[in-house]
Amino acid sequence: MEELIQGLDGPRTAQQALFYDLEDAAAVIGWSVVELTAMAAAGRTPNEAAALIKICALLTAQQEKISGYAGEVKEQRVVRYSAI
């Protein structure tokens, strides 16, 4: 098993960095949606709850878009070149 994980500590390619950045952004958005949904359910006024739910819907749409981009990068349909 040790021989399988040799050489993984080097610098990331631009493609790898883009993929992981997109994955991280999608995860942060997902976490935000969970937290905002909990806030909306915690006895807020109807107007505050509605605003938080709208924010959650917008964030969820962005999360899906970013996750799609990450998938495209992983499939190498989108390429990002690093500066030499």
N, C-alpha and C positions, 0 to 999 in steps of 0.2 A: 504494500500500500504506500509506503514511503516514497518509492520511486515514481508513483503516479502524481505526487504533489510537488515534485521538484520544479524549480523555476517559476513558481507562481508569485513570487515576491517582487518581481520586476515592475517597472512602470507600466501603467495601463495605456492601451492605445487610445486614440481619440474616440474611436467607436465604443470601446468599453466604458470610458469615462462618461460619454453621453448616455449610454444605456443605464448605468448606475445612477447618474444624476436624475434621469427621468423616473426611474424606479423609486428613488428617495422622495422626489417631489410628490409622486402619487401616494406614497405611504403617509406623508405629512398631511396631505389633503384628506385622506381617509380618516386619519386620527382626528383632524379638526371637525369633520362632519359628525363623528361620534360624540365629541365633546359639546358641540353646539346643539346637537339633538337633545342631549341630556339637559343642557341649560334651558332649552325651550320647554321641556317637559317638567321643569322644576318650579312650577307655580308662577311663571312670568305672566305679565298682562297679555291679553289676547293680541294686541298690536306687536309687542315684543316677540312673542312666540311666533307670530306669522312672519316677522322679519327674519328671525333666526331660521325658520324652516325654508324661506326663500333663499337665504345664503347657503344653506345646506344643499339645496337643489342645484344651485349654480356651481358650488364646489364639486358636487358629484359629477356633473357634466364635464368639468375640467379634468377631474381625476380619470374619467373614462377616456378622454381625448389623450391625455398624457400617457396612460397605460397603452393605448393603441400605438402612439409614437414609439414607446419603448419596445413594443413587439416588432415594429418595422425595423428598428435599429438592430435588434437581436437577429432578425432574419436577413440582415444586411441589405435591406431595401433602401435604407437611408445611410449615407456614409458621411462621416465628419472627418476631415483631415486635420492633423496637427501641424502647427507651424514648425518648419525645420530651422 
